[in-house]
Amino acid sequence: MIQRLGALGEATPLAFWLVLLACAYFAVVAARLTVIDVRHHLLPDRIVFPSYAVAAALLLGAVAVHALSGAPAAAAAPDGGAGLFGVPGLRIVAGGATLWLFYFLLRAVYPPGMGFGDVKLAGVLGMYLGFLGWPHVFAGTFAAFLLGGLWSLAMLVSRRGTLQSSIPFGPFMLAGTAAAMVLLPA
């Protein structure tokens, strides 16, 4: 994400500020949702649902502004701006839809294993990761399950939890997304 911001800053300053604002919004929402989910095992709709609109407006706005500026497409997308079917903005929507569907299927297969709040949050996270590219979508999802699994293992080993213990998965989803955004090159 850092490299993407640098390239956008040079090519299209307005797109840079839109993406930076999207990242700041993500950080604030991630902190709020983490605290709420840890305390109450709940991801409130009043926070998650508006995040769809904010992420869409800022990320799609950045793609649109960049496309209208005539700047090189490589600054907006690692795939040279090809995106999905030649439209970079579709990758944002497709990333959100893909993660939402993946988590929905997990919930459908084993409902006690995942709350519907996690499913709703997955769509927002997929939009952020989709902006960066499909490798980020896969890495962020993998990181969430890796972090959640390591936490669960630590709880079992320390005897602070059992196989039936419930853990809030939202913080791991948010951490996996943040790790993919920060650590993977764009």
GROMACS elastic network, one bead per residue, 0.5 to 0.9 nm:
[ bonds ]
;  ai    aj funct       b0    kb
    1     5     6  0.60810   500
    1     6     6  0.85850   500
    1   132     6  0.71709   500
    1   180     6  0.86852   500
    1   181     6  0.54098   500
    1   182     6  0.57715   500
    1   183     6  0.80648   500
    1   184     6  0.76381   500
    1   185     6  0.68606   500
    1   186     6  0.57728   500
    2     5     6  0.51235   500
    2     6     6  0.62607   500
    2     7     6  0.87258   500
    2   181     6  0.83353   500
    2   182     6  0.69029   500
    2   183     6  0.89667   500
    2   185     6  0.79598   500
    2   186     6  0.78103   500
    3     6     6  0.50494   500
    3     7     6  0.62062   500
    3     8     6  0.85384   500
    3    75     6  0.89945   500
    3   185     6  0.69120   500
    3   186     6  0.61998   500
    4     7     6  0.51852   500
    4     8     6  0.60709   500
    4     9     6  0.84760   500
    4    16     6  0.86753   500
    4    75     6  0.65403   500
    4    76     6  0.68178   500
    4    77     6  0.77115   500
    4    78     6  0.83257   500
    4   132     6  0.81255   500
    4   185     6  0.83711   500
    4   186     6  0.58667   500
    5     8     6  0.50423   500
    5     9     6  0.59388   500
    5    10     6  0.86491   500
    5    15     6  0.88138   500
    5    16     6  0.58617   500
    5    17     6  0.87127   500
    5    19     6  0.73071   500
    5    20     6  0.73897   500
    5    75     6  0.85009   500
    5    76     6  0.87332   500
    6     9     6  0.50726   500
    6    10     6  0.64391   500
    6    11     6  0.87068   500
    6    16     6  0.78687   500
    6    75     6  0.84885   500
    7    10     6  0.53354   500
    7    11     6  0.61655   500
    7    12     6  0.82817   500
    7    16     6  0.83457   500
    7    74     6  0.83470   500
    7    76     6  0.75084   500
    8    11     6  0.50040   500
    8    12     6  0.52898   500
    8    13     6  0.64871   500
    8    14     6  0.84876   500
    8    15     6  0.63614   500
    8    16     6  0.50336   500
    8    17     6  0.88201   500
    8    19     6  0.87405   500
    8    66     6  0.80145   500
    8    75     6  0.55303   500
    8    76     6  0.63914   500
    9    12     6  0.56283   500
    9    14     6  0.79164   500
    9    15     6  0.74670   500
    9    17     6  0.78906   500
    9    75     6  0.89229   500
   10    13     6  0.66324   500
   10    16     6  0.84099   500
   10    75     6  0.85146   500
   11    15     6  0.85801   500
   11    16     6  0.85173   500
   11    66     6  0.78952   500
   11    69     6  0.84382   500
   11    70     6  0.89799   500
   11    71     6  0.56534   500
   11    72     6  0.72644   500
   11    75     6  0.67728   500
   11    76     6  0.87945   500
   12    15     6  0.54361   500
   12    16     6  0.63414   500
   12    17     6  0.89741   500
   12    62     6  0.88761   500
   12    65     6  0.76938   500
   12    66     6  0.59549   500
   12    69     6  0.68902   500
   12    70     6  0.89954   500
   12    71     6  0.68689   500
   12    75     6  0.86699   500
   13    17     6  0.63528   500
   13    18     6  0.87326   500
   13    66     6  0.88954   500
   14    17     6  0.51906   500
   14    18     6  0.62875   500
   14    19     6  0.87442   500
   14    62     6  0.73470   500
   14    65     6  0.71297   500
   14    66     6  0.80735   500
   15    18     6  0.50504   500
   15    19     6  0.62057   500
   15    20     6  0.84828   500
   15    58     6  0.86891   500
   15    59     6  0.85244   500
   15    61     6  0.73774   500
   15    63     6  0.70342   500
   15    64     6  0.83040   500
   15    65     6  0.59109   500
   15    66     6  0.59143   500
   15    76     6  0.87274   500
   16    19     6  0.53063   500
   16    20     6  0.60641   500
   16    21     6  0.85351   500
   16    62     6  0.72304   500
   16    66     6  0.89794   500
   17    21     6  0.59564   500
   17    22     6  0.84631   500
   17    62     6  0.82399   500
   18    21     6  0.50951   500
   18    22     6  0.61806   500
   18    23     6  0.87059   500
   18    57     6  0.89041   500
   18    58     6  0.53833   500
   18    59     6  0.69196   500
   18    61     6  0.71563   500
   18    62     6  0.56254   500
   19    23     6  0.61982   500
   19    24     6  0.86115   500
   19    58     6  0.64352   500
   19    59     6  0.61127   500
   19    61     6  0.87543   500
   19    62     6  0.63299   500
   20    23     6  0.50697   500
   20    24     6  0.62123   500
   20    25     6  0.85825   500
   21    24     6  0.50289   500
   21    25     6  0.60940   500
   21    26     6  0.85106   500
   21    58     6  0.74026   500
   22    25     6  0.50825   500
   22    26     6  0.61149   500
   22    27     6  0.86889   500
   22    54     6  0.75358   500
   22    55     6  0.62578   500
   22    57     6  0.89540   500
   22    58     6  0.58115   500
   22    59     6  0.68281   500
   22   128     6  0.85180   500
   23    27     6  0.62101   500
   23    28     6  0.87544   500
   23   128     6  0.86289   500
   24    27     6  0.50998   500
   24    28     6  0.63604   500
   24    29     6  0.86545   500
   25    28     6  0.52508   500
   25    29     6  0.61134   500
   25    30     6  0.83770   500
   25    51     6  0.85069   500
   25    54     6  0.82046   500
   25    55     6  0.83731   500
   26    29     6  0.51953   500
   26    30     6  0.58161   500
   26    31     6  0.84972   500
   26    51     6  0.83446   500
   26    55     6  0.82912   500
   26   125     6  0.89692   500
   26   128     6  0.86416   500
   26   178     6  0.88475   500
   27    30     6  0.51018   500
   27    31     6  0.62033   500
   27    32     6  0.87017   500
   27   178     6  0.84686   500
   28    31     6  0.52769   500
   28    32     6  0.63129   500
   28    33     6  0.86515   500
   29    32     6  0.51088   500
   29    33     6  0.59574   500
   29    34     6  0.83457   500
   29    47     6  0.74025   500
   29    48     6  0.83422   500
   29    51     6  0.80573   500
   30    33     6  0.52210   500
   30    34     6  0.59228   500
   30    35     6  0.86162   500
   30   170     6  0.89489   500
   30   171     6  0.76765   500
   30   174     6  0.61078   500
   30   175     6  0.83013   500
   30   178     6  0.89463   500
   31    34     6  0.52244   500
   31    35     6  0.63776   500
   31    36     6  0.87423   500
   31   171     6  0.86557   500
   31   174     6  0.88597   500
   32    35     6  0.54123   500
   32    36     6  0.62748   500
   32    37     6  0.85820   500
   32    47     6  0.86833   500
   33    36     6  0.50849   500
   33    37     6  0.58268   500
   33    38     6  0.83496   500
   33    42     6  0.82667   500
   33    43     6  0.61804   500
   33    44     6  0.78555   500
   33    47     6  0.78514   500
   33    48     6  0.85385   500
   33   170     6  0.74176   500
   33   171     6  0.73543   500
   33   174     6  0.86594   500
   34    37     6  0.52205   500
   34    38     6  0.60244   500
   34    39     6  0.85099   500
   34    43     6  0.84717   500
   34   168     6  0.87304   500
   34   170     6  0.66483   500
   34   172     6  0.86499   500
   34   174     6  0.78016   500
   35    38     6  0.53248   500
   35    39     6  0.61825   500
   35    40     6  0.84588   500
   35   171     6  0.82787   500
   36    39     6  0.52360   500
   36    40     6  0.57377   500
   36    41     6  0.70472   500
   36    42     6  0.63991   500
   36    43     6  0.68705   500
   36    44     6  0.82033   500
   37    40     6  0.52898   500
   37    43     6  0.57957   500
   37    44     6  0.86813   500
   37   168     6  0.58867   500
   37   169     6  0.79998   500
   37   170     6  0.65150   500
   37   171     6  0.71259   500
   38    41     6  0.57866   500
   38    42     6  0.79788   500
   38   167     6  0.80395   500
   38   168     6  0.59221   500
   38   169     6  0.87901   500
   38   170     6  0.84369   500
   38   171     6  0.75777   500
   39    42     6  0.80916   500
   39   168     6  0.88387   500
   40    43     6  0.84983   500
   40   168     6  0.85862   500
   41   115     6  0.88298   500
   41   166     6  0.87112   500
   41   167     6  0.77034   500
   41   168     6  0.54394   500
   41   169     6  0.84988   500
   41   170     6  0.85816   500
   42   115     6  0.83961   500
   42   117     6  0.68184   500
   42   118     6  0.88706   500
   42   168     6  0.78975   500
   42   170     6  0.85295   500
   43    46     6  0.87749   500
   43    47     6  0.76856   500
   43    48     6  0.71176   500
   43   115     6  0.89998   500
   43   116     6  0.88037   500
   43   117     6  0.52037   500
   43   118     6  0.72246   500
   43   120     6  0.86679   500
   43   121     6  0.77599   500
   43   170     6  0.73432   500
   44    47     6  0.56218   500
   44    48     6  0.63055   500
   44    49     6  0.85103   500
   44   117     6  0.72898   500
   45    49     6  0.54094   500
   45    50     6  0.80895   500
   45   117     6  0.76844   500
   45   120     6  0.82965   500
   46    49     6  0.60688   500
   46    50     6  0.68293   500
   47    50     6  0.59313   500
   47    51     6  0.64977   500
   48    51     6  0.51518   500
   48    52     6  0.70036   500
   48   117     6  0.83481   500
   48   120     6  0.71139   500
   48   121     6  0.61319   500
   48   124     6  0.76976   500
   49    52     6  0.55749   500
   49    53     6  0.73654   500
   49   120     6  0.78971   500
   49   121     6  0.83683   500
   49   124     6  0.85768   500
   50    53     6  0.53203   500
   50    54     6  0.62966   500
   50    55     6  0.86058   500
   51    54     6  0.50099   500
   51    55     6  0.58349   500
   51    56     6  0.82308   500
   51   121     6  0.88005   500
   51   124     6  0.66167   500
   52    55     6  0.53349   500
   52    56     6  0.59858   500
   52    57     6  0.84608   500
   52   121     6  0.89198   500
   52   123     6  0.76991   500
   52   124     6  0.55239   500
   52   127     6  0.82395   500
   53    56     6  0.51520   500
   53    57     6  0.59462   500
   53    58     6  0.84822   500
   54    57     6  0.51971   500
   54    58     6  0.60538   500
   54    59     6  0.83237   500
   55    58     6  0.53378   500
   55    59     6  0.57373   500
   55    60     6  0.78413   500
   55   124     6  0.71019   500
   55   127     6  0.70444   500
   55   128     6  0.71495   500
   56    59     6  0.54384   500
   56    60     6  0.54322   500
   56    61     6  0.75514   500
   56    92     6  0.79305   500
   56    93     6  0.80287   500
   56   124     6  0.87006   500
   56   127     6  0.74263   500
   56   128     6  0.88917   500
   57    60     6  0.55564   500
   57    61     6  0.54665   500
   57    62     6  0.83090   500
   58    62     6  0.60498   500
   58    63     6  0.87042   500
   59    62     6  0.50834   500
   59    63     6  0.63653   500
   59    64     6  0.86534   500
   59    89     6  0.81134   500
   59    92     6  0.77090   500
   59   127     6  0.81831   500
   59   128     6  0.76469   500
   59   131     6  0.70206   500
   60    63     6  0.50412   500
   60    64     6  0.60820   500
   60    65     6  0.85118   500
   60    88     6  0.87726   500
   60    89     6  0.57510   500
   60    90     6  0.88257   500
   60    92     6  0.74593   500
   60    93     6  0.89094   500
   60   131     6  0.85341   500
   61    64     6  0.50339   500
   61    65     6  0.59688   500
   61    66     6  0.83547   500
   61    89     6  0.89266   500
   62    65     6  0.51711   500
   62    66     6  0.59875   500
   62    67     6  0.84703   500
   62    76     6  0.84328   500
   63    66     6  0.51447   500
   63    67     6  0.60653   500
   63    68     6  0.86083   500
   63    76     6  0.68100   500
   63    77     6  0.89259   500
   63    88     6  0.69685   500
   63    89     6  0.62575   500
   63   131     6  0.87516   500
   64    67     6  0.50524   500
   64    68     6  0.60919   500
   64    69     6  0.85126   500
   64    88     6  0.89580   500
   64    89     6  0.77694   500
   65    68     6  0.51493   500
   65    69     6  0.60800   500
   66    69     6  0.51359   500
   66    70     6  0.69320   500
   66    71     6  0.64678   500
   66    72     6  0.84960   500
   66    73     6  0.78491   500
   66    75     6  0.85689   500
   66    76     6  0.69673   500
   67    70     6  0.58476   500
   67    71     6  0.70030   500
   67    72     6  0.84878   500
   67    73     6  0.73189   500
   67    76     6  0.84784   500
   67    81     6  0.89831   500
   68    71     6  0.80117   500
   69    72     6  0.89107   500
   70    73     6  0.81609   500
   71    74     6  0.86428   500
   71    75     6  0.77071   500
   71    76     6  0.88739   500
   72    75     6  0.60018   500
   72    76     6  0.78210   500
   72    80     6  0.82131   500
   72    81     6  0.85004   500
   73    76     6  0.54852   500
   73    77     6  0.64734   500
   73    78     6  0.86155   500
   73    79     6  0.85939   500
   73    80     6  0.53321   500
   73    82     6  0.81958   500
   74    77     6  0.52782   500
   74    78     6  0.58992   500
   74    79     6  0.68984   500
   74    81     6  0.58646   500
   75    78     6  0.74023   500
   75    80     6  0.76792   500
   75    81     6  0.81080   500
   76    79     6  0.88448   500
   76    80     6  0.76281   500
   76    81     6  0.64034   500
   76    88     6  0.83440   500
   76   131     6  0.87807   500
   76   132     6  0.86720   500
   77    80     6  0.55101   500
   77    82     6  0.77282   500
   77    83     6  0.74448   500
   77    88     6  0.73188   500
   77   131     6  0.77039   500
   77   132     6  0.67596   500
   77   133     6  0.74281   500
   77   186     6  0.77017   500
   78    81     6  0.69522   500
   78    82     6  0.88214   500
   78    83     6  0.89655   500
   78   132     6  0.73994   500
   78   133     6  0.71181   500
   78   186     6  0.59333   500
   79    82     6  0.58114   500
   79    83     6  0.67333   500
   79   133     6  0.78672   500
   80    83     6  0.79623   500
   81    86     6  0.73691   500
   81    87     6  0.74172   500
   81    88     6  0.56701   500
   82    85     6  0.71023   500
   82    87     6  0.61381   500
   82    88     6  0.59602   500
   83    86     6  0.53295   500
   83    87     6  0.51256   500
   83    89     6  0.70415   500
   83    90     6  0.67628   500
   83    91     6  0.56069   500
   83    92     6  0.88105   500
   83   133     6  0.81222   500
   84    87     6  0.54597   500
   84    88     6  0.61151   500
   84    89     6  0.78346   500
   84    90     6  0.56211   500
   84    91     6  0.53213   500
   84    94     6  0.80541   500
   85    88     6  0.81678   500
   85    90     6  0.77905   500
   85    91     6  0.88344   500
   86    90     6  0.85100   500
   87    90     6  0.56296   500
   87    91     6  0.74782   500
   88    91     6  0.56498   500
   88    92     6  0.74415   500
   88   131     6  0.80122   500
   89    92     6  0.53723   500
   89    93     6  0.68181   500
   89    94     6  0.87241   500
   89   130     6  0.89223   500
   89   131     6  0.76140   500
   90    93     6  0.50976   500
   90    94     6  0.58359   500
   90    95     6  0.83025   500
   90   130     6  0.87580   500
   91    95     6  0.57591   500
   91    96     6  0.84430   500
   91   127     6  0.79735   500
   91   130     6  0.54225   500
   91   131     6  0.64770   500
   91   132     6  0.87586   500
   91   133     6  0.73277   500
   91   134     6  0.81167   500
   92    95     6  0.51923   500
   92    96     6  0.63874   500
   92    97     6  0.87188   500
   92   126     6  0.73209   500
   92   128     6  0.69313   500
   92   129     6  0.75286   500
   92   132     6  0.83076   500
   92   133     6  0.83835   500
   93    96     6  0.52129   500
   93    97     6  0.61635   500
   93    98     6  0.85109   500
   93   123     6  0.87640   500
   93   126     6  0.80329   500
   93   127     6  0.59956   500
   93   130     6  0.73632   500
   93   131     6  0.87027   500
   94    97     6  0.50132   500
   94    98     6  0.58362   500
   94    99     6  0.84952   500
   94   126     6  0.79529   500
   94   127     6  0.75708   500
   94   130     6  0.70862   500
   95    98     6  0.51621   500
   95    99     6  0.62188   500
   95   100     6  0.84742   500
   95   123     6  0.75460   500
   95   124     6  0.88608   500
   95   125     6  0.82784   500
   95   127     6  0.52519   500
   95   128     6  0.79132   500
   95   129     6  0.67407   500
   95   131     6  0.78068   500
   95   133     6  0.83165   500
   95   134     6  0.74650   500
   95   137     6  0.67842   500
   96    99     6  0.54537   500
   96   100     6  0.60641   500
   96   101     6  0.85701   500
   96   122     6  0.70246   500
   96   124     6  0.58732   500
   96   125     6  0.66675   500
   96   128     6  0.78468   500
   96   129     6  0.81457   500
   96   130     6  0.69396   500
   97   100     6  0.50933   500
   97   101     6  0.60508   500
   97   102     6  0.85268   500
   97   122     6  0.86374   500
   97   123     6  0.58944   500
   97   124     6  0.89112   500
   97   126     6  0.71744   500
   97   127     6  0.80531   500
   98   101     6  0.51971   500
   98   102     6  0.61025   500
   98   103     6  0.86769   500
   98   122     6  0.88453   500
   98   123     6  0.75600   500
   98   126     6  0.71429   500
   99   103     6  0.61378   500
   99   104     6  0.83317   500
   99   119     6  0.81282   500
   99   122     6  0.54623   500
   99   123     6  0.56036   500
   99   124     6  0.85908   500
   99   125     6  0.77359   500
   99   126     6  0.54057   500
   99   127     6  0.86479   500
   99   137     6  0.79106   500
   99   141     6  0.81531   500
  100   103     6  0.53692   500
  100   104     6  0.59764   500
  100   105     6  0.86219   500
  100   118     6  0.88743   500
  100   119     6  0.56650   500
  100   120     6  0.66088   500
  100   121     6  0.77642   500
  100   122     6  0.50922   500
  100   124     6  0.82377   500
  100   125     6  0.88951   500
  100   126     6  0.74604   500
  101   105     6  0.60844   500
  101   106     6  0.85895   500
  101   119     6  0.79114   500
  101   122     6  0.86080   500
  101   123     6  0.81857   500
  102   105     6  0.52503   500
  102   106     6  0.63755   500
  102   107     6  0.87468   500
  102   119     6  0.82700   500
  102   122     6  0.85241   500
  103   107     6  0.61537   500
  103   108     6  0.85441   500
  103   114     6  0.82751   500
  103   116     6  0.86396   500
  103   118     6  0.73158   500
  103   119     6  0.50737   500
  103   120     6  0.84867   500
  103   122     6  0.67750   500
  103   123     6  0.88320   500
  104   107     6  0.50389   500
  104   108     6  0.61009   500
  104   109     6  0.86445   500
  104   116     6  0.77246   500
  104   118     6  0.87738   500
  104   119     6  0.55715   500
  104   120     6  0.85139   500
  104   122     6  0.89944   500
  105   109     6  0.61042   500
  105   110     6  0.86121   500
  106   109     6  0.52313   500
  106   110     6  0.62650   500
  106   111     6  0.76494   500
  106   113     6  0.80858   500
  106   114     6  0.73546   500
  106   119     6  0.87739   500
  107   110     6  0.53263   500
  107   112     6  0.76918   500
  107   113     6  0.68805   500
  107   114     6  0.54882   500
  107   115     6  0.70021   500
  107   116     6  0.71712   500
  107   118     6  0.89804   500
  107   119     6  0.75928   500
  108   111     6  0.57392   500
  109   113     6  0.88955   500
  110   113     6  0.55695   500
  110   114     6  0.73294   500
  111   114     6  0.58151   500
  111   115     6  0.70769   500
  111   116     6  0.85748   500
  112   115     6  0.71968   500
  113   166     6  0.83823   500
  114   117     6  0.83076   500
  114   118     6  0.67502   500
  114   119     6  0.79963   500
  114   168     6  0.88328   500
  114   169     6  0.76711   500
  115   118     6  0.55361   500
  115   119     6  0.70206   500
  115   168     6  0.88617   500
  115   169     6  0.85264   500
  116   120     6  0.63155   500
  116   121     6  0.86049   500
  117   120     6  0.51042   500
  117   121     6  0.61187   500
  117   122     6  0.85483   500
  117   170     6  0.80651   500
  118   121     6  0.50701   500
  118   122     6  0.60689   500
  118   169     6  0.70456   500
  118   170     6  0.59400   500
  118   173     6  0.81049   500
  119   122     6  0.51714   500
  119   123     6  0.71081   500
  120   123     6  0.58682   500
  120   124     6  0.74427   500
  121   124     6  0.54504   500
  121   125     6  0.64434   500
  121   126     6  0.86849   500
  121   170     6  0.76757   500
  121   173     6  0.84296   500
  121   174     6  0.88794   500
  122   125     6  0.51073   500
  122   126     6  0.59748   500
  122   127     6  0.86664   500
  122   170     6  0.89277   500
  122   173     6  0.76819   500
  123   126     6  0.50331   500
  123   127     6  0.63990   500
  124   127     6  0.52168   500
  124   128     6  0.67223   500
  124   129     6  0.88516   500
  125   128     6  0.52467   500
  125   129     6  0.62014   500
  125   130     6  0.83271   500
  125   137     6  0.85274   500
  125   140     6  0.86922   500
  125   173     6  0.80375   500
  125   174     6  0.75142   500
  125   177     6  0.66325   500
  126   129     6  0.50247   500
  126   130     6  0.56018   500
  126   131     6  0.83844   500
  126   137     6  0.63243   500
  126   140     6  0.87569   500
  126   141     6  0.88445   500
  126   177     6  0.85068   500
  127   131     6  0.62236   500
  127   132     6  0.89427   500
  127   137     6  0.87875   500
  128   131     6  0.53240   500
  128   132     6  0.70374   500
  128   137     6  0.85307   500
  128   177     6  0.81275   500
  128   181     6  0.82605   500
  129   132     6  0.53080   500
  129   133     6  0.63901   500
  129   134     6  0.74293   500
  129   135     6  0.85347   500
  129   136     6  0.54230   500
  129   138     6  0.86338   500
  129   140     6  0.73154   500
  129   177     6  0.69968   500
  129   180     6  0.77477   500
  129   181     6  0.70151   500
  130   134     6  0.60699   500
  130   135     6  0.87396   500
  130   136     6  0.70721   500
  130   137     6  0.60020   500
  131   134     6  0.85698   500
  131   136     6  0.87562   500
  132   135     6  0.81229   500
  132   136     6  0.62431   500
  132   137     6  0.80684   500
  132   181     6  0.76380   500
  132   186     6  0.61668   500
  133   136     6  0.54775   500
  133   137     6  0.66670   500
  133   186     6  0.76774   500
  134   138     6  0.63572   500
  134   139     6  0.85293   500
  135   138     6  0.52721   500
  135   139     6  0.59950   500
  135   140     6  0.84372   500
  135   180     6  0.89117   500
  135   184     6  0.86587   500
  136   140     6  0.57618   500
  136   141     6  0.83145   500
  136   177     6  0.81359   500
  136   180     6  0.57204   500
  136   181     6  0.70707   500
  136   184     6  0.71289   500
  136   186     6  0.83847   500
  137   140     6  0.53682   500
  137   141     6  0.62322   500
  137   142     6  0.86047   500
  137   177     6  0.80834   500
  137   180     6  0.79924   500
  138   141     6  0.52565   500
  138   142     6  0.60755   500
  138   143     6  0.85097   500
  138   180     6  0.89136   500
  139   142     6  0.50584   500
  139   143     6  0.59344   500
  139   144     6  0.85553   500
  139   176     6  0.77645   500
  139   177     6  0.80669   500
  139   179     6  0.86609   500
  139   180     6  0.59939   500
  139   184     6  0.83962   500
  140   143     6  0.50879   500
  140   144     6  0.62345   500
  140   145     6  0.88828   500
  140   173     6  0.76717   500
  140   174     6  0.86602   500
  140   175     6  0.83037   500
  140   178     6  0.75750   500
  140   179     6  0.69094   500
  140   181     6  0.78264   500
  141   144     6  0.52029   500
  141   145     6  0.65905   500
  141   146     6  0.86770   500
  141   173     6  0.70974   500
  141   176     6  0.64630   500
  141   177     6  0.71144   500
  141   180     6  0.87464   500
  142   145     6  0.53535   500
  142   146     6  0.60738   500
  142   147     6  0.85825   500
  142   176     6  0.73921   500
  143   147     6  0.59316   500
  143   148     6  0.83493   500
  143   172     6  0.79548   500
  143   173     6  0.78581   500
  143   175     6  0.78460   500
  143   177     6  0.75477   500
  143   179     6  0.75404   500
  143   180     6  0.76619   500
  144   147     6  0.53021   500
  144   148     6  0.60529   500
  144   149     6  0.84436   500
  144   169     6  0.81610   500
  144   170     6  0.87719   500
  144   171     6  0.84386   500
  144   174     6  0.74032   500
  144   175     6  0.66369   500
  144   177     6  0.72599   500
  145   148     6  0.50271   500
  145   149     6  0.58679   500
  145   150     6  0.84444   500
  145   169     6  0.86493   500
  145   172     6  0.72301   500
  145   173     6  0.76069   500
  145   176     6  0.79646   500
  146   149     6  0.51015   500
  146   150     6  0.61060   500
  146   151     6  0.85692   500
  146   172     6  0.85351   500
  146   176     6  0.83967   500
  147   150     6  0.51351   500
  147   151     6  0.61405   500
  147   152     6  0.85794   500
  147   172     6  0.60059   500
  147   173     6  0.85822   500
  147   175     6  0.80518   500
  147   176     6  0.73164   500
  148   151     6  0.51327   500
  148   152     6  0.61523   500
  148   153     6  0.85824   500
  148   167     6  0.83967   500
  148   168     6  0.88328   500
  148   169     6  0.66979   500
  148   171     6  0.86290   500
  148   172     6  0.56283   500
  148   173     6  0.82821   500
  149   152     6  0.50511   500
  149   153     6  0.60759   500
  149   154     6  0.85394   500
  150   153     6  0.50197   500
  150   154     6  0.61191   500
  150   155     6  0.85980   500
  151   154     6  0.50653   500
  151   155     6  0.62089   500
  151   156     6  0.86913   500
  151   167     6  0.89252   500
  152   155     6  0.50238   500
  152   156     6  0.62386   500
  152   157     6  0.86405   500
  152   161     6  0.78268   500
  152   162     6  0.87510   500
  152   163     6  0.85654   500
  152   165     6  0.87739   500
  152   167     6  0.77218   500
  153   156     6  0.50753   500
  153   157     6  0.60851   500
  153   158     6  0.84911   500
  154   157     6  0.51331   500
  154   158     6  0.60082   500
  154   159     6  0.83461   500
  154   160     6  0.84464   500
  154   161     6  0.87681   500
  155   158     6  0.52751   500
  155   159     6  0.59972   500
  155   160     6  0.50958   500
  155   161     6  0.50739   500
  155   162     6  0.75617   500
  156   160     6  0.62794   500
  156   161     6  0.52122   500
  156   162     6  0.57796   500
  156   163     6  0.74517   500
  157   160     6  0.77761   500
  157   161     6  0.83382   500
  158   161     6  0.76788   500
  159   162     6  0.71201   500
  161   164     6  0.78087   500
  161   165     6  0.55999   500
  161   166     6  0.85022   500
  162   165     6  0.51451   500
  162   166     6  0.87700   500
  163   166     6  0.85052   500
  168   171     6  0.68061   500
  168   172     6  0.80160   500
  169   172     6  0.53682   500
  169   173     6  0.63463   500
  169   174     6  0.87970   500
  170   173     6  0.50153   500
  170   174     6  0.61677   500
  170   175     6  0.85140   500
  171   174     6  0.50897   500
  171   175     6  0.59948   500
  171   176     6  0.84698   500
  172   176     6  0.58918   500
  172   177     6  0.83999   500
  173   176     6  0.51843   500
  173   177     6  0.61936   500
  173   178     6  0.86015   500
  174   177     6  0.51386   500
  174   178     6  0.61025   500
  174   179     6  0.85458   500
  175   178     6  0.50137   500
  175   179     6  0.59969   500
  175   180     6  0.85456   500
  176   179     6  0.50766   500
  176   180     6  0.61884   500
  176   181     6  0.85581   500
  177   180     6  0.51743   500
  177   181     6  0.61046   500
  177   182     6  0.86076   500
  178   181     6  0.50199   500
  178   182     6  0.60687   500
  178   183     6  0.82642   500
  179   182     6  0.52359   500
  179   183     6  0.55523   500
  179   184     6  0.76867   500
  180   183     6  0.54307   500
  180   184     6  0.53983   500
  180   185     6  0.86944   500
  181   184     6  0.62517   500
  181   185     6  0.82126   500
  181   186     6  0.82965   500
  182   185     6  0.78170   500
